[in-house]
Amino acid sequence: MDALPPDALGLPRSRRIKQGRDFARAKAQGRRLTQGCLVLNWMTMPDGASSRLGVITARRIGEAVVRTRARRLLREAFRLHQPHLSQPVDVVLVARPSIVGKPFKEVAGDYVTALKKARLFREDNGGSGQK
């Protein structure tokens, strides 16, 4: 197994979409796909840029505790699958009400399925060729 740099799977603030105009740009100019408990909005970025993530959880999903858990699940799915992104993208994930009570494995499965449908998922991970 290849060793990754210590921060390779991190999600520092520089890799998060924080400004409203960036969310709006990704939703207006980007592409959109719905899969299970989430909506994937993405916009391709120039080569050499870092992929960034923004998460939206509406109040209709539930109380603050429920929304916070949904954000954590979506951020973790993005964080773990960063190396599989085929190109730099700005990703905005919107939690759907069906995310409530779902285990991480199902949320991550929906995320990976959405990436595959969007043709943003790279299977090989640029790694050693082992599967």
C-alpha atoms as a printed R data frame, in Angstrom:
    type eleno elety resid chain resno       x      y       z
1   ATOM     1    CA   MET     A     1   0.000  0.000   0.000
2   ATOM     2    CA   ASP     A     2   1.333  3.447  -0.908
3   ATOM     3    CA   ALA     A     3   2.097  5.824   1.918
4   ATOM     4    CA   LEU     A     4   0.220  9.113   1.688
5   ATOM     5    CA   PRO     A     5   1.509 12.416   3.013
6   ATOM     6    CA   PRO     A     6   0.118 13.117   6.502
7   ATOM     7    CA   ASP     A     7  -2.290 15.807   5.311
8   ATOM     8    CA   ALA     A     8  -3.329 14.063   2.075
9   ATOM     9    CA   LEU     A     9  -6.706 13.087   3.453
10  ATOM    10    CA   GLY     A    10  -7.244 16.204   5.531
11  ATOM    11    CA   LEU     A    11  -9.864 18.826   4.895
12  ATOM    12    CA   PRO     A    12  -8.274 22.136   5.867
13  ATOM    13    CA   ARG     A    13 -10.204 25.393   5.616
14  ATOM    14    CA   SER     A    14  -8.488 26.124   2.301
15  ATOM    15    CA   ARG     A    15 -10.365 23.152   0.795
16  ATOM    16    CA   ARG     A    16 -13.781 24.324   1.965
17  ATOM    17    CA   ILE     A    17 -16.152 26.591   0.097
18  ATOM    18    CA   LYS     A    18 -17.062 29.310   2.563
19  ATOM    19    CA   GLN     A    19 -18.372 32.265   0.601
20  ATOM    20    CA   GLY     A    20 -21.912 32.558  -0.648
21  ATOM    21    CA   ARG     A    21 -20.824 33.626  -4.130
22  ATOM    22    CA   ASP     A    22 -18.815 30.409  -4.534
23  ATOM    23    CA   PHE     A    23 -21.848 28.314  -3.519
24  ATOM    24    CA   ALA     A    24 -24.020 30.282  -5.931
25  ATOM    25    CA   ARG     A    25 -21.511 29.925  -8.782
26  ATOM    26    CA   ALA     A    26 -21.267 26.159  -8.330
27  ATOM    27    CA   LYS     A    27 -25.043 25.824  -8.280
28  ATOM    28    CA   ALA     A    28 -25.698 28.214 -11.196
29  ATOM    29    CA   GLN     A    29 -22.802 27.457 -13.564
30  ATOM    30    CA   GLY     A    30 -21.978 23.925 -12.497
31  ATOM    31    CA   ARG     A    31 -23.660 20.608 -13.113
32  ATOM    32    CA   ARG     A    32 -26.148 18.859 -10.839
33  ATOM    33    CA   LEU     A    33 -26.977 15.252 -10.046
34  ATOM    34    CA   THR     A    34 -29.280 13.724  -7.429
35  ATOM    35    CA   GLN     A    35 -28.366 10.411  -5.802
36  ATOM    36    CA   GLY     A    36 -30.047  8.898  -2.747
37  ATOM    37    CA   CYS     A    37 -29.648 11.168   0.274
38  ATOM    38    CA   LEU     A    38 -27.705 13.954  -1.459
39  ATOM    39    CA   VAL     A    39 -27.548 16.329  -4.372
40  ATOM    40    CA   LEU     A    40 -24.133 16.733  -5.995
41  ATOM    41    CA   ASN     A    41 -23.392 20.104  -7.597
42  ATOM    42    CA   TRP     A    42 -19.945 20.446  -9.156
43  ATOM    43    CA   MET     A    43 -17.909 22.788 -11.254
44  ATOM    44    CA   THR     A    44 -14.601 21.785 -12.814
45  ATOM    45    CA   MET     A    45 -11.591 23.865 -11.860
46  ATOM    46    CA   PRO     A    46  -8.336 24.503 -13.753
47  ATOM    47    CA   ASP     A    47  -5.549 21.924 -13.488
48  ATOM    48    CA   GLY     A    48  -3.341 22.500 -10.477
49  ATOM    49    CA   ALA     A    49  -6.189 23.854  -8.340
50  ATOM    50    CA   SER     A    50  -7.347 22.037  -5.205
51  ATOM    51    CA   SER     A    51 -10.760 20.458  -4.990
52  ATOM    52    CA   ARG     A    52 -13.024 22.227  -2.521
53  ATOM    53    CA   LEU     A    53 -16.202 21.234  -0.703
54  ATOM    54    CA   GLY     A    54 -19.268 23.103   0.439
55  ATOM    55    CA   VAL     A    55 -22.165 21.486   2.305
56  ATOM    56    CA   ILE     A    56 -25.744 22.729   2.534
57  ATOM    57    CA   THR     A    57 -28.192 21.393   5.101
58  ATOM    58    CA   ALA     A    58 -31.622 23.018   5.100
59  ATOM    59    CA   ARG     A    59 -33.717 23.427   8.244
60  ATOM    60    CA   ARG     A    60 -36.361 21.111   6.825
61  ATOM    61    CA   ILE     A    61 -33.977 18.204   7.447
62  ATOM    62    CA   GLY     A    62 -34.340 18.567  11.199
63  ATOM    63    CA   GLU     A    63 -32.997 20.219  14.288
64  ATOM    64    CA   ALA     A    64 -29.432 21.516  14.643
65  ATOM    65    CA   VAL     A    65 -28.077 18.180  15.899
66  ATOM    66    CA   VAL     A    66 -29.482 16.357  12.876
67  ATOM    67    CA   ARG     A    67 -28.160 18.970  10.425
68  ATOM    68    CA   THR     A    68 -24.717 18.923  12.039
69  ATOM    69    CA   ARG     A    69 -24.540 15.129  11.750
70  ATOM    70    CA   ALA     A    70 -25.543 15.342   8.087
71  ATOM    71    CA   ARG     A    71 -22.778 17.892   7.435
72  ATOM    72    CA   ARG     A    72 -20.218 15.699   9.174
73  ATOM    73    CA   LEU     A    73 -21.231 12.629   7.176
74  ATOM    74    CA   LEU     A    74 -21.006 14.485   3.869
75  ATOM    75    CA   ARG     A    75 -17.673 16.111   4.729
76  ATOM    76    CA   GLU     A    76 -16.223 12.751   5.749
77  ATOM    77    CA   ALA     A    77 -17.384 11.085   2.515
78  ATOM    78    CA   PHE     A    78 -15.666 13.853   0.522
79  ATOM    79    CA   ARG     A    79 -12.537 13.730   2.679
80  ATOM    80    CA   LEU     A    80 -12.027  9.982   2.326
81  ATOM    81    CA   HIS     A    81 -12.614  9.951  -1.428
82  ATOM    82    CA   GLN     A    82 -10.542 13.021  -2.374
83  ATOM    83    CA   PRO     A    83  -7.758 10.929  -3.945
84  ATOM    84    CA   HIS     A    84 -10.328  9.337  -6.278
85  ATOM    85    CA   LEU     A    85 -11.418 12.611  -7.883
86  ATOM    86    CA   SER     A    86 -10.404 12.529 -11.538
87  ATOM    87    CA   GLN     A    87  -9.941 16.303 -11.764
88  ATOM    88    CA   PRO     A    88 -10.019 19.381  -9.506
89  ATOM    89    CA   VAL     A    89 -13.623 20.377  -8.779
90  ATOM    90    CA   ASP     A    90 -15.654 22.624  -6.537
91  ATOM    91    CA   VAL     A    91 -18.271 20.340  -4.992
92  ATOM    92    CA   VAL     A    92 -21.410 21.536  -3.248
93  ATOM    93    CA   LEU     A    93 -23.295 18.736  -1.520
94  ATOM    94    CA   VAL     A    94 -26.901 19.335  -0.494
95  ATOM    95    CA   ALA     A    95 -28.308 16.975   2.112
96  ATOM    96    CA   ARG     A    96 -31.767 15.587   1.401
97  ATOM    97    CA   PRO     A    97 -34.222 14.634   4.157
98  ATOM    98    CA   SER     A    98 -33.521 10.925   3.560
99  ATOM    99    CA   ILE     A    99 -30.044 11.388   5.098
100 ATOM   100    CA   VAL     A   100 -31.581 11.432   8.576
101 ATOM   101    CA   GLY     A   101 -30.610  8.268  10.448
102 ATOM   102    CA   LYS     A   102 -28.505  6.808   7.631
103 ATOM   103    CA   PRO     A   103 -25.221  5.178   8.596
104 ATOM   104    CA   PHE     A   104 -22.015  6.571   7.136
105 ATOM   105    CA   LYS     A   105 -21.549  3.584   4.833
106 ATOM   106    CA   GLU     A   106 -24.806  4.351   2.982
107 ATOM   107    CA   VAL     A   107 -24.070  8.085   2.745
108 ATOM   108    CA   ALA     A   108 -20.579  7.376   1.384
109 ATOM   109    CA   GLY     A   109 -22.093  4.864  -1.064
110 ATOM   110    CA   ASP     A   110 -24.503  7.505  -2.390
111 ATOM   111    CA   TYR     A   111 -21.612  9.975  -2.721
112 ATOM   112    CA   VAL     A   112 -19.401  7.525  -4.638
113 ATOM   113    CA   THR     A   113 -22.301  6.503  -6.889
114 ATOM   114    CA   ALA     A   114 -22.958 10.181  -7.671
115 ATOM   115    CA   LEU     A   115 -19.267 10.740  -8.474
116 ATOM   116    CA   LYS     A   116 -19.279  7.733 -10.797
117 ATOM   117    CA   LYS     A   117 -22.404  8.935 -12.596
118 ATOM   118    CA   ALA     A   118 -20.780 12.364 -12.975
119 ATOM   119    CA   ARG     A   119 -17.610 10.687 -14.284
120 ATOM   120    CA   LEU     A   120 -15.557 12.319 -11.560
121 ATOM   121    CA   PHE     A   121 -14.465  9.079  -9.857
122 ATOM   122    CA   ARG     A   122 -11.118  7.534 -10.733
123 ATOM   123    CA   GLU     A   123 -10.894  3.866  -9.702
124 ATOM   124    CA   ASP     A   124  -7.146  3.390  -9.862
125 ATOM   125    CA   ASN     A   125  -6.308  6.160  -7.366
126 ATOM   126    CA   GLY     A   126  -3.000  6.527  -9.221
127 ATOM   127    CA   GLY     A   127  -1.724  3.819  -6.905
128 ATOM   128    CA   SER     A   128   0.129  0.584  -7.098
129 ATOM   129    CA   GLY     A   129  -2.285 -1.222  -9.394
130 ATOM   130    CA   GLN     A   130  -3.687 -3.405  -6.634
131 ATOM   131    CA   LYS     A   131  -7.435 -3.745  -6.341
